[in-house]
C-alpha cells in the first residue's frame, strides 16, 4: 500500500512556524526504512498496512509531543500484491507522456 499523509501541527510560536515539528515527523518516516518521498504538501510512504500505519502513528505522536493540536490528512492506495508502486506509478505516467 501507498499512503500519502500530511501532518499539521498548531504552533504557539509567534511566527507561526511549524517547521521543526514537521521535520520531526519526516525524520520518523526516513528512519523507518520504508520507501518514501516528501514533497511540498505530503509525505508518501509504501509498505504493508501495519508497518505503514505504525509509522504514521509515530509521526503524529512526535508532533503531538510539541503541539497542542494535530491535524492529519491521509490518503491510501490499498493494492495487495503490488510492491514498488511508489516509483512505478510515476514511471507509467512518464512513459505515457513520452508517447
N, C-alpha and C positions, 0 to 999 in steps of 0.2 A: 504494500500500500504506500501511497504517497500522501503526506499531509502537508498542506500549506497553512501556516499559522502566523498570527501577529499578536503580540502581547502589548497592551497599552497600560503602562502604569500611570497613576496620578502622581503629581510631584508637589512637594512642599517647597521646592527650590523657587525663589522669586523669579528666576529667569524662565521657569517652565521646562527646564532641560530634563529629559528622561534618558539621556544617552548612556549613563553608567548602568542604570537598571536594565536597559535593553541589551547592552553589551554583556551583562552577566547572564542573561537568558541565552544569547547566542553562544557564549562560552560553554554552557551546558550542552548545547547541540553539538558543537565542534568536538567536545571531549567524549561524546557518546560513541564515536567510531562509526556511526551510521552515515551512509551517503547523504549529503545535504548541500544546500546552497542558500545564500542570503542575498536578497535584493533590497531595493529601497522601501518596499512595502511588506514583504513577507519573508519568512524562512521556510524552505521546503525541506522535508526530511523523508527518507524512504526506509522501509523495513517492515517487519511483522507487526501486527496490531499491538500486541502487548509491549514490545520494545519501543515503538514509536510513541505510544500514549504515555509510557513511563517517562520518556524524555520531555514531552510536552508538560506533563505534570511537574517534573522537577524544574523546568524553566519557569513555570508560573510560580512555584514556591520560592525561587530565589528572588523574583521580582516582588512577591508579596512580603518578603522579609524587609524590604526597604520602602514599600509603598502601601498607603492605607487602603488603596482600592486598585484592582487589576481588571482590565478588560481583555477578553480572549476572543479572537475570531479564528475559526478553524474550518478548513475545507478538506475533505478526504476523497481520494480516488482509491476505492477498495476493489482490487482486481486480483483475486487469488491465483497463484501460479505464475505470476509475472514478476521478474526482478529486473533491475537496471532501467526502469522506465523513466527515472528522473532525467537521464540523458536521451534515452531512445525516443521519447515523445517529442523532444525538441528536434532531434535528428530527422524524424519523419516530416515535420513541418518544413525544415530547411530543404529536404530533398524535394518536396512538393514545390517549393518556391524556385528551385533550380530548374524545374522542367520548363 
